[in-house]
C-alpha cells in the first residue's frame, strides 16, 4: 500500500436515471492536501459522502488505509474526520463547551486535548462567547476542531472556506497548512475558490459531470500554467487550419467567441505573424497571457458552461 491513505476504484453513484459519479479512480497519499475542483453538481459532495460512509455507491469500492469500508468500518471511521456541508456545533455553548461535549460523546475525556485543539484552531481566547455569536470563519474553525478529535489521519472538508471573508480564508488556509506540515495529515478539500486552492493544495483533482478529468500535483500544474498566446481573428476556422498545417501545431484550443489559445509559443513572433498574413488570416487581437488555475480548469473541462449532472 505504501503511503496510500485512500484508494477509490471504479466508483459510481446513480440517483434514479442520472449518474452523479462515473467510474471514479483516485489514490490519495499521506501528508498531502488535495484540492477537489468542480462546478455545483459536478460530484464533489457526492464523492466525499461516499468516502465518509454517508452513502452507498452503486458500483465500485472505497479503501481506507488498505481496508474496505465493510472490512474495517470501525477502524477506518476512527482514523478519518469529515466536515461536510455544515459544522456540527451547538450555538448556545462556548467553543470550549462544544469541544468538551464532543469529547464526552465520543468517550475521549481529555482536558489537555480540548485546550490543544482550541489553540491549534485559534479559538483559545474566545472565552465565554457563545458560538451563535461567532463569525462564519470562527464557526468553520470550530467545526474543524471537532473533526480533529481522535487525531484522524484523513480529513474531508467540503467547502470549508465558502462565504468566508478574506481574513477567515487566510485563517483556514494557515490551519490546513499547519495540519499537513506539523501533523502529517492528509486533507481532501473542495472549494469554488480556485485562487485560494492554488495557494493551499499540493495536488489537484478536477471533476466534471461525475468524472475525474485530471489529477496533478502543484508542480505539474505550474508546468501546465505557462504563458500562452490569445489570438482573435475574423475567421477562427482558417486560423486553426493555418496553425495545424503551416505551423504544424495542434496544441491550441478554440475558445468561446472569436479567439484561440495557442500553448506553443513561437520562437520568432515576426515570422509567426508573417505566416498568418501570407495565408490570409486577419488578426484583430494578439496577446501573451499567463495561465491561472481557473483557466487550466476551463481548458480541462472544455469550457463547457452546462454542467448537466445531479445537484449535490
C-alpha angles and dihedrals in degrees: 000000000000112000094342113137100169130020122182119191125194092328116183133171125190128192109196104308097342128086115224091180128023122196096320115189119186139155120196121195131210120272098018133118111222118199111210108207127191145114124268106290094021092119103262099126093038090054092050092048091053091051092046092051093245091125141017123247121234090221138357136041140269118209120191119191090346095308131100116238090248094052098045107018097142095044096044093047090053091052095048133066125193134195104185121170104331134017112255096232134135115239098208093056130077121245091259092048090051092051092045092049092050091048091053092047091053097041095248105130097179117137093182090056090052092056092043092055093047090051093045092053094042096248101111094106098048090100115176096350110131118237091235086068094050123111116249090255091054091049090051091050090050089050089054090048089056090048090053093059108118092025097264116202095211124049124194111197118180111199096329092167097044112134093359121142117242094267091050091050091052091048092054092044093053092046093052092048091051091050090053099041100042103026100030093231121170111226131193108193129177122202144155089214098093097173088055093048088051089060095042112036129077092197137024132216116193114202125184130173090352095306130106104238099179142356120193143154125250089254092053090048090053088055092050093045096068121132121287136187120248110207126188120194141170089237113037093176092057091045091053091048093051092048091053101040106029101029094031098224132125094175095111139092131219107230130203110284120016104321141100127206109218114199098184103080112215116240091217114036093187092055090044091054091046092055091052091047094048090054094051097254111152110210116204097176137009126180140161110236132192111229118233130196088259092055093046089050091052090048091053095049092042097246090281110165094192115081100182097182133114115290111245 
